[in-house]
Every structure is written in structure tokens, then in C-alpha cells.
């Protein structure tokens, strides 16, 4: 099995991040989500935090776990 490189990880999260940001912009521009309400604000924060948490977990298994 070929060893994955950093470029594959960067590609995955840069392209995915751009699509994620476009989706978030479309949702906020369409007034579907009102950030003045606490539930929507909390959901938006969890979505953004979840993206970075998943990036951190994936990076851990990408770089650290193979050396264990």
C-alpha cells in the first residue's frame, strides 16, 4: 500500500474547507440561520469546531499513529 503524503492531506482539507465555507456562506446569506439566536450560533460554532477537531484527529492518525 502506498504511503500517503502531506499533499493528499492538504488537498483533502483545503478543497473540503473551501466547500465547507461556501456552504456556510450560502446558509448565512439565505437567512435560513439567524445568528442572533443562541441555538443557531451554538450549532455554527460546533460545525466549525468539528471541522478542525476532525482535521486534528485525522492528522494525528496520519502522522503519529503509524510511528507507534
Secondary structure as UniProt FT lines:
FT   HELIX           6..29
FT   TURN            30..31
FT   TURN            35..36
FT   HELIX           38..63
FT   HELIX           65..67
//
